[in-house]
Amino acid sequence: MSTPLYLSLSVLMFIEYAIWGAWMPVLAARLLGPLKMSGKQTGWIYATLPLACIISPLAAGQLADKWVNTELIIGVAHIIGAALMFIAARQRKFAGLFVVMLLYSLCFAATLPLVNSLMFRQLAEKGLDAGKISPTIFIWAPIAWALAGYFLTGCRWIFKTGSEGRDCLYLAAILSVVMAVSCFFMPETPPAKSGTAPILKAMQMLSDTNFLIFMVLSMIAAGMMQFYFLGTAQFMQDMGISSKNVPASMAIAQVVQAVATLFLLGLMIEKVGFKWTLVIGTACWSLLYIAYVAEKPRWLIVGSQSMHGIAYVLFIIAGQIFANAIAPEDIRGSMQAMIFAATTGVGLFLGTQLAGVTMDTFKKNDKFQWRPIFAVPCLIMLVCTLGFILLFKG
């Protein structure tokens, strides 16, 4: 692969996930803390992205496969998203913040599968093996997410912005502007112009029982990540970890994710296949929640972040590569869109609702009872792991 192409695709992946990593892990602490929102309200704010992922990726994938260059869709969506993030940072009421975050999420959700689609398309056009090359590009996603966390922690140490927590939204807005500008320098990726409606062709693949099992179990497993995102920041603070250290502590997951993406992902797929790669991924999430249920010592809570990083690589990214590998070339944009709609959309939305209700149910005297809260995703992830072992052929 040429150096200019590698740099272009890596920059695209890096900024996309830096934006997401700037606000996703720590916004819940602002909602539950300074803004005094309930677990259910926090769940609905976090549900805006999953809701958007049910709609936007499918529409964006259709556009990219039939009518509009992929890089143009990404650029326009991020310009609008930047403006909305600046507005979100000024919102203090649930209703106003929900509306703004929903509009933002509709823009951001459209870009998530398109970044993957653009990468896979460019690699295919150059005759490169996506299964072997994509990990060297995917690695920039966790690096970006981790650096966003460490940068935010540094800002909180220097500028004392941790108490309000709105700094994460401002950082995401600035990065969105950078992303939009970067799209002008991306390789042109025109639509494949499939004759059949691409999304309908992608949905026809659900008639394959093995693929349907993969999609259903993926939705359930992805949904359980919302317990991690909604609960971890506040959980860490309740366990005695300072708020200014929370972003850096959670960023351990992305450091490990980066290493696993580069050195473990391709090796696992090659040596044990997709099935056992996905099984190990779900098992790692189970271990994370087991550590959370234990609640102590603090070093175990911080160290268990590595399990999330490994799980994300061996489940989410491996699943995206699996979907690309089995999809016909003319619907790969729509296939990535369908994966995101199922996991980041339906899965995360249902997971958000379950997490919000669970957190409210086990809240006494304004304090969360974390052990029963995290026991719920722990048990569900163990069932998903068993489901992949018994039902999925790989």
Disulfide bonds with the S-S distance in Angstrom:
none
